[in-house]
Amino acid sequence: MTLLEEIQSGENAALEFKEARPKDYLKFTKTVVAFANGKGGRLIFGIEDGTRNIVGIPKDKVFSEMDAIVNVITETCTPPISPDVEGWGGGVSRYFEKCAELGLPQPKVEELDGGFFRVTFYRGLLRGKVVRDGNEDNREDNEDNREDNEDNETLVRDAIVHNPHLTVRQLAADLPISKATVERVLKSLQKVGSLRRVGGTRGHWEVLK
């Protein structure tokens, strides 16, 4: 069952909806504690409880809302709970925006079972040139790869500036790059001293320069 199908099926013991983050944090942290004490569950924000309509979260507030949810849960729940907070759908819109920016054909998005989706990208014009096969001049390919690396580093840095608590998986979901690329970029930024990790799995990123 896809996530959309689960939403249409309504709430259950492991799924609850909130139209927005309540000002009274107890109205949703009680649910989080109940999930933690049971078999787990998902609390989805941006869904009208009665109608199950997807109202979403304003695009310019997604990172701040995710950060606020994490902070409330980690600071008010005892013993501490480390939530896995993700922005659903935000990454997909960026795929389309990035393809349009680079002059690439629009990608094809297919929703799969289990809440997963597949994105297919098509070759086309990239920075005014046709994307080449591997038998073209290596020097030009290396220049393109270097530019792509710089673009990826900028994407990751900008996302972390907005939300230092983002995990590798969340970065990969929100950005038009793979998890492996995110990991490589993070290692590269840390190696050159532009980024460092403060704390362990529950820590945060710190942009140095």
C-alpha positions, 0 to 999 in steps of 0.5 A, a space after each residue: 500500500 502506498 502512502 497516498 493509499 494509507 492516507 485515504 484509508 484513514 488513521 489507525 493505531 500506527 498512523 495519525 494526522 495533523 493539519 499543522 503543528 499544534 502550539 500546544 506541543 502536548 497535543 502531538 507529543 502524547 502521540 509520539 510517546 504512545 508510538 514509542 511505547 508501542 510498536 512505533 507509528 507515523 504522525 503526518 503533518 499537513 493532512 486534514 483530520 476529518 477530510 484527509 485532504 492533503 493541505 501540506 506545509 508551505 514550501 518556505 516553512 518546511 525546514 523550520 517546521 521539521 526542525 521545530 518538531 525535532 526540537 520539541 520531541 527531543 527536549 520534552 520527552 523523557 526518556 529521550 526520543 530520537 524521531 525520524 522526521 522527513 519531508 514527503 514530496 519536497 524533494 520531488 519538486 526540486 527534481 523538476 526545478 533543477 531539471 528546468 534550470 539545467 535545460 533537461 527534460 522533465 523527469 517521470 515520477 512513479 509511486 511504488 508500493 510501501 511508500 516508495 517512488 521512482 524518478 526517471 531522468 532523461 538525457 538532454 541539454 545540459 548547460 547549453 550542450 548535449 549530454 555526451 556518451 563516455 567516449 567524448 574528450 576526457 578533459 571536458 568530462 572532468 570539467 563537467 564533473 568538477 562543476 557538478 561537484 561544486 553544484 552538489 556541495 552548494 545544494 548540501 551546504 544550503 540545505 544544512 544552513 536551513 536545517 543543521 539537524 538533517 540526516 543523510 537520508 533526509 538530505 537525499 530525499 530533499 535534494 536531487 542527488 543520491 544518498 551516495 552522493 550526499 555521503 561523498 559531498 559531506 566527507 569532502 566538505 568535512 575534509 576541507 574544513 567547510 563542515 563538521 559534525 557536532 555530536 553523534 546520531 542526535 547531533 547537528 552539522 556546523 558550517 564553518 566557511 
